[in-house]
Amino acid sequence: MTDTAPRRRMPRAERERQMRAVAEEIFAERGYLAASMDEIAERCGVSKPMLYEYFGSKEGLLVACIRAARADLARATTAAASGASGPAEALRRGLVAFFEFTDAHRRSWALILRNEAAVAGPAAVAEVEAARREQVEIDMALFAGYLPDAPPAALEATAHIVVGACERLSLWYVTRADVSAEQAADHLMRTLWTGLAAGVTVDTPGRGTAR
């Protein structure tokens, strides 16, 4: 008689992470519309009803993938800027962390940003927009820490510029295996930093001094 060890019951949080990881791969491979809950369940080794129990729908699964990526990105960019000696160093560290994050999600990054969230539905679109807004708020807090007298409108405009530039460059970056995260960050620093540094400290016509 052969003894068999009991199968370990996977904790719910671990199972959910596994499902999200597999779903992200399949969404990247197939696109949202072509991806099937049957295939995701099969690769995960779970039943399709279990997927629906955890996420409610295929859109709910995509939203969960985006939400988890959003949390990872926020942690990475916030931690990277900690302890920087000035705003330029903090910004560059944050940019490098952002592009390193896109490396970890290289196959699905462009897919999510371009149109898959819109195809999936309003909840996915809202989650992508929430990720953008969160990065804007992180950048505003970063700049405010070094420029406490800058007006909030200038800080917010600057943060939107940085986030928008990061997003657009990332769509190019994920197609280029010959460009490192540091090189991508340096492209942005060369293009943006001089103007951004001036933009939050110079006089704004018709609005007084932005210092």
C-alpha positions in Angstrom: 0.0 0.0 0.0 1.4 3.4 -1.0 1.0 6.4 1.2 0.1 9.6 -0.5 0.7 13.0 1.1 -2.5 15.1 1.4 -2.7 17.9 -1.1 -2.1 21.3 0.4 -5.1 23.6 0.3 -4.0 26.8 -1.4 -4.9 29.9 0.6 -7.5 32.1 -1.1 -5.0 35.1 -1.5 -2.4 32.8 -3.1 -5.0 31.2 -5.4 -6.2 34.6 -6.4 -2.7 35.7 -7.3 -2.2 32.6 -9.4 -5.4 33.2 -11.3 -4.5 36.8 -12.0 -1.0 35.9 -13.2 -2.4 33.3 -15.6 -5.2 35.6 -16.8 -2.7 38.4 -17.5 -0.7 36.0 -19.6 -3.7 34.9 -21.6 -5.1 38.4 -22.0 -1.7 39.4 -23.4 -1.5 36.4 -25.7 -5.1 36.4 -27.1 -6.4 39.9 -26.4 -9.4 40.4 -24.1 -12.1 39.4 -26.4 -10.5 36.2 -27.6 -9.4 35.1 -24.1 -11.7 32.6 -22.5 -12.5 31.8 -18.9 -12.4 28.1 -19.9 -8.7 28.4 -20.9 -7.8 30.5 -17.9 -9.5 28.0 -15.6 -7.8 25.1 -17.3 -4.3 26.7 -17.0 -4.9 27.5 -13.4 -6.1 24.0 -12.6 -9.4 25.2 -11.2 -13.0 25.1 -12.3 -14.6 27.9 -14.3 -17.2 28.4 -11.5 -14.4 29.1 -9.1 -13.1 31.9 -11.4 -16.6 33.4 -11.4 -16.8 33.0 -7.6 -13.5 35.0 -7.2 -14.0 37.6 -9.9 -17.6 37.7 -10.9 -17.0 38.0 -14.7 -14.2 38.2 -17.3 -14.2 42.0 -16.9 -14.0 41.6 -13.2 -10.9 39.4 -13.7 -9.3 42.0 -16.0 -10.1 44.7 -13.4 -8.4 42.6 -10.7 -5.3 42.3 -12.9 -5.2 46.1 -13.5 -5.9 46.8 -9.8 -3.0 44.6 -8.6 -0.7 46.1 -11.2 -1.7 49.6 -10.1 -0.9 48.7 -6.4 2.5 47.3 -7.4 3.3 50.3 -9.5 2.4 52.7 -6.7 4.6 50.8 -4.2 7.5 50.7 -6.6 7.5 54.4 -7.7 7.0 55.6 -4.1 9.7 53.5 -2.7 12.2 54.4 -5.4 11.9 58.1 -4.8 12.4 57.7 -1.0 15.6 59.2 0.3 16.5 61.1 -2.9 18.7 64.2 -2.4 16.5 66.5 -4.6 13.6 66.6 -7.0 15.7 65.7 -10.1 17.1 62.5 -8.4 13.7 61.6 -7.0 12.0 62.0 -10.4 14.7 59.9 -12.2 14.4 57.2 -9.6 10.7 57.1 -10.0 11.0 57.0 -13.8 13.4 54.1 -13.6 11.0 52.3 -11.3 8.2 52.9 -13.7 10.0 51.5 -16.6 11.2 48.5 -14.6 7.6 47.9 -13.7 6.6 47.9 -17.4 9.4 45.3 -18.0 7.7 43.0 -15.5 4.4 43.5 -17.4 5.9 43.9 -20.9 3.5 41.5 -22.7 0.3 43.0 -21.3 1.2 46.7 -20.8 0.5 48.0 -24.2 -2.6 45.7 -24.5 -4.1 47.3 -21.4 -3.3 50.9 -22.2 -4.3 50.9 -25.8 -7.8 49.6 -26.0 -8.4 46.4 -24.1 -9.8 48.2 -21.1 -12.3 50.0 -23.3 -13.3 46.8 -25.0 -13.8 45.1 -21.6 -16.2 47.7 -20.2 -16.5 50.8 -18.0 -15.2 49.2 -14.8 -11.9 48.3 -16.5 -11.7 51.8 -18.0 -12.3 53.3 -14.6 -9.5 51.2 -13.1 -7.0 52.3 -15.7 -7.9 55.9 -15.1 -7.6 55.4 -11.3 -4.1 54.1 -11.9 -3.3 57.3 -13.8 -4.8 59.5 -11.1 -2.9 57.7 -8.4 0.4 58.3 -10.2 -0.5 62.0 -10.6 -1.1 62.2 -6.8 2.2 60.4 -6.1 4.1 62.9 -8.3 2.3 65.9 -6.8 3.3 64.7 -3.3 6.8 64.1 -4.5 7.2 67.6 -6.0 5.4 69.3 -3.1 8.0 67.8 -0.7 10.8 69.6 -2.5 8.8 72.7 -3.5 6.5 73.4 -0.6 5.7 77.0 -1.8 4.7 76.0 -5.4 1.0 76.5 -6.0 -1.1 73.3 -6.2 -2.2 74.0 -9.8 1.4 74.1 -11.0 2.2 70.9 -9.1 -0.8 69.1 -10.6 -0.1 70.3 -14.1 3.5 69.1 -13.8 2.4 65.7 -12.5 0.0 65.3 -15.4 2.7 66.1 -17.8 5.1 63.5 -16.3 2.4 60.8 -16.2 1.3 61.4 -19.7 4.9 61.4 -21.0 5.6 58.2 -19.1 2.6 56.4 -20.5 3.3 57.4 -24.1 7.0 56.5 -23.9 6.2 53.2 -22.2 4.2 52.1 -25.3 7.4 52.6 -27.3 9.6 51.2 -24.6 7.9 47.8 -24.4 8.6 47.2 -28.0 12.3 47.8 -27.7 14.4 45.1 -26.1 17.5 47.2 -26.8 16.5 50.0 -24.4 17.0 49.7 -20.7 14.8 51.2 -18.0 17.6 53.6 -17.1 17.9 54.7 -20.8 14.2 55.3 -21.1 14.3 57.3 -17.9 17.2 59.4 -19.2 15.3 60.1 -22.4 12.5 61.6 -20.4 14.8 63.5 -18.0 16.6 65.1 -20.9 13.3 66.1 -22.6 11.3 67.1 -19.5 13.5 68.2 -16.6 14.6 71.6 -17.7 11.1 72.7 -18.5 9.5 71.1 -15.5 12.0 72.6 -13.1 11.2 76.0 -14.5 7.5 75.4 -14.8 6.8 75.1 -11.1 8.9 78.1 -10.1 8.5 80.8 -12.8 5.9 83.5 -13.0 2.7 82.5 -14.6 1.2 85.3 -16.8 -2.0 86.6 -15.4 -1.8 84.5 -12.2 1.0 86.1 -10.2 4.2 84.5 -9.0 4.2 80.7 -9.0 6.8 80.4 -6.2 
